[in-house]
């Protein structure tokens, strides 16, 4: 049975190409890739030859996916790689997988290097709960909205960024998150000139003011959990809700939802207010 295999490739150090990845590439009839010249060099390094290369990048993914499915329909084995890292993570691959699955084909993966995970684990920031944002919009309302959502996110957030726009992104985050929010910026990870900045957004502003070269991953510490409302604020919200004729139980539910307090606390406070009335 033909299989579509997503193959993770090195994000900088060719020594990170796994034996399983080499086996998958050697077993493929077709390798779909972003850059045929770059992938050709990778295959040469791995000692793999006789494999047909097919271009599949962000601009050609929809059309190329149909060609890949046609190859699978013919019983050919197809491997998918990107220029670096794991296909489908801010790289081509996501749409191809959906199309291949819809066509009834098996999809599997040879895991390996992934820049978001590599940057996250060396950042020194919490790793139990985190989210991946990929590349931000360059400008406009969509960028503002995404930045505002990231600033309020309580999980650690991983971002990709162009070295030319790191300073601007750090400045935007500083304005929205405050100067003390922790951040790590990994540059050229796994490569010869690997560098990881760790500090506050205020300190990152100075670091990012220099000329930055190479691939960059930004890891932002999560927003602190909002402080629980005090009794005075809880009373104000309950009074407002109760004044509209809402039942004590429903008022407690609504206040708990608005303020993020426990329903039990809100209900007890609402009963006290009813008693005072």
C-alpha positions in Angstrom: 0.0 0.0 0.0 1.3 3.4 -0.9 2.0 5.8 2.0 2.6 9.5 2.3 5.4 10.0 4.8 6.2 13.3 6.5 10.0 13.4 7.2 11.5 15.8 9.6 14.9 17.2 8.4 17.7 19.1 10.3 17.0 22.8 11.2 20.7 23.5 10.9 23.0 20.6 11.8 23.1 17.9 9.2 24.1 15.4 12.0 20.5 15.6 13.2 19.2 13.7 10.2 18.0 10.4 11.8 18.7 6.9 10.4 14.9 6.4 10.0 14.7 9.6 8.0 17.4 8.3 5.7 15.6 5.0 5.3 12.3 6.8 4.5 13.9 9.0 1.9 15.7 6.0 0.3 12.5 4.0 0.2 10.5 6.8 -1.5 9.8 6.8 -5.2 9.1 10.6 -5.0 10.2 13.2 -2.5 8.0 16.4 -2.4 10.1 19.3 -1.2 10.2 23.1 -1.1 13.5 23.6 -2.8 14.7 20.8 -5.1 18.3 22.0 -5.1 18.5 22.2 -1.3 16.8 18.8 -0.9 19.1 17.4 -3.6 22.1 18.3 -1.5 20.4 16.8 1.6 19.9 13.5 -0.3 23.5 13.5 -1.5 24.7 14.0 2.1 22.5 11.0 3.1 23.8 8.9 0.3 20.3 8.6 -1.3 20.0 8.6 -5.1 17.5 7.6 -7.8 14.6 9.4 -6.1 12.4 11.8 -8.2 12.0 15.3 -6.7 8.8 17.2 -6.9 8.4 20.8 -5.9 5.8 21.5 -3.2 6.0 24.9 -1.6 3.6 27.5 -0.1 2.7 28.7 -3.6 2.3 25.4 -5.3 0.9 23.2 -2.4 -2.7 22.9 -3.7 -1.6 22.0 -7.2 1.3 19.8 -6.2 -1.0 17.9 -3.7 -3.1 16.6 -6.6 0.1 15.3 -8.3 1.2 13.7 -5.0 -2.2 12.0 -4.7 -1.9 10.8 -8.3 1.5 9.2 -7.4 -0.1 7.6 -4.4 -3.0 6.3 -6.5 -0.4 4.6 -8.8 1.1 2.8 -5.8 4.2 5.0 -5.4 5.7 5.8 -2.0 5.9 9.6 -1.4 8.1 11.3 1.2 7.5 15.0 2.1 10.3 17.3 3.4 10.6 21.0 3.9 13.8 23.1 3.9 14.2 22.6 7.6 12.2 21.0 10.5 8.9 19.1 10.4 6.5 19.6 7.5 3.3 21.3 8.3 4.7 23.5 11.1 4.6 27.0 9.6 5.7 25.2 6.4 4.0 23.4 3.5 2.4 20.1 4.4 -0.9 20.8 6.3 -3.0 21.1 3.1 -1.3 18.1 1.5 -2.1 15.9 4.5 -5.8 16.9 4.4 -6.0 16.2 0.7 -4.2 12.9 0.9 -6.4 11.7 3.8 -9.6 12.8 2.0 -8.4 10.7 -1.0 -8.2 7.7 1.3 -4.4 7.4 1.6 -2.4 6.5 4.7 -0.2 9.3 6.2 2.6 8.6 8.6 5.5 10.6 10.0 9.2 10.2 10.8 9.6 12.7 13.7 12.7 14.7 14.3 13.9 18.3 14.5 11.3 21.0 15.2 12.5 24.6 15.8 9.5 25.5 18.1 10.2 22.6 20.5 14.0 23.1 20.4 13.6 26.8 21.3 11.0 26.1 24.0 13.1 23.5 25.9 16.2 25.7 26.0 14.2 28.9 26.9 14.0 28.3 30.6 10.3 29.2 30.5 7.4 26.9 31.5 6.9 24.0 29.1 3.9 22.1 30.7 1.4 24.3 28.8 2.5 26.2 25.6 1.1 27.3 22.3 2.5 27.9 18.8 1.7 31.1 17.0 4.0 30.8 13.9 4.7 34.0 12.0 2.7 37.1 12.9 1.0 39.3 10.3 3.4 42.0 9.3 1.0 44.9 9.8 -2.6 46.1 10.1 -5.5 45.2 12.4 -4.9 41.5 12.2 -1.4 41.9 13.6 -2.7 44.1 16.5 -5.4 41.6 17.3 -3.0 38.7 17.3 -0.5 40.6 19.5 -3.3 41.5 22.0 -4.3 37.8 22.2 -0.7 36.7 22.8 -0.2 39.4 25.5 -3.2 37.9 27.4 -2.2 34.3 26.8 -1.3 32.6 30.1 0.6 29.8 28.4 4.1 30.1 27.1 3.9 31.2 23.4 6.3 30.4 20.6 6.7 32.7 17.6 8.7 32.6 14.4 10.1 35.9 13.3 12.3 37.4 10.6 15.6 38.7 11.9 14.7 42.0 10.3 11.5 42.3 12.3 12.6 41.0 15.7 13.1 44.5 17.2 9.7 45.7 16.0 8.0 42.6 17.5 9.8 42.9 20.8 8.8 46.6 21.0 5.1 45.8 20.3 5.2 43.0 22.9 6.8 45.4 25.4 4.0 47.9 25.0 1.3 45.3 25.5 2.9 42.9 28.0 4.9 45.3 30.2 8.7 45.5 30.6 9.1 42.6 33.1 7.5 39.8 31.0 10.1 37.1 30.5 11.2 36.2 27.0 13.8 34.0 25.3 15.0 34.6 21.7 16.8 31.6 20.1 19.0 32.4 17.0 20.6 29.9 14.7 19.6 27.1 17.0 21.7 23.9 16.4 24.0 25.8 14.1 27.6 27.0 14.7 26.7 30.4 15.9 23.7 29.4 18.1 22.7 32.1 20.6 19.9 32.2 23.1 18.9 35.5 24.8 17.0 35.1 28.1 15.6 38.0 30.1 12.8 40.5 30.3 11.2 42.3 27.3 12.9 45.5 28.5 16.3 43.8 28.3 15.4 42.2 25.0 14.8 45.6 23.5 18.5 46.4 23.9 19.5 42.9 22.6 17.3 43.2 19.5 18.7 46.7 18.7 21.8 45.1 17.2 22.0 43.6 13.7 20.5 40.1 13.9 21.3 37.4 11.3 19.9 33.9 10.9 16.8 32.0 11.8 15.0 33.3 14.9 12.4 31.8 17.3 10.9 33.9 20.0 9.5 32.3 23.2 7.3 34.5 25.4 6.4 33.8 29.0 2.7 33.6 29.8 0.6 36.4 31.2 0.2 36.2 35.0 -3.2 34.9 36.1 -5.6 37.7 36.8 -6.0 38.5 40.5 -9.3 37.3 41.9 -11.9 40.1 42.5 -12.2 41.3 46.1 -15.6 41.3 47.9 -16.3 44.9 47.1 -16.0 44.3 43.3 -17.9 41.1 43.6 -20.7 42.9 45.4 -20.8 45.6 42.8 -21.3 43.1 40.0 -23.9 41.1 41.9 -25.9 44.3 42.7 -25.9 45.2 39.1 -27.1 41.8 38.0 -29.7 41.4 40.8 -31.1 44.8 40.0 -32.3 43.5 36.7 -34.5 41.0 38.4 -32.2 38.0 37.9 -32.6 35.1 40.4 -29.9 34.7 43.1 -28.7 31.5 41.5 -28.4 32.9 38.0 -26.8 36.1 39.3 -24.2 34.0 41.1 -23.5 32.1 37.9 -23.1 35.2 35.8 -20.9 37.0 38.4 -18.7 33.9 38.7 -18.3 33.8 34.9 -17.5 37.5 34.6 -15.0 37.7 37.4 -13.5 34.3 37.4 -14.4 33.6 41.0 -15.9 30.3 42.3 -19.6 29.9 42.0 -19.9 28.9 45.6 -18.3 32.2 46.7 -20.5 34.2 44.4 -23.7 32.4 45.5 -22.9 33.0 49.2 -22.3 36.7 48.6 -25.5 37.0 46.6 -27.5 35.4 49.5 -25.9 38.0 51.8 -27.0 40.8 49.5 -30.5 39.4 49.3 -30.6 39.2 53.1 -29.5 42.8 53.4 -32.3 43.9 51.1 
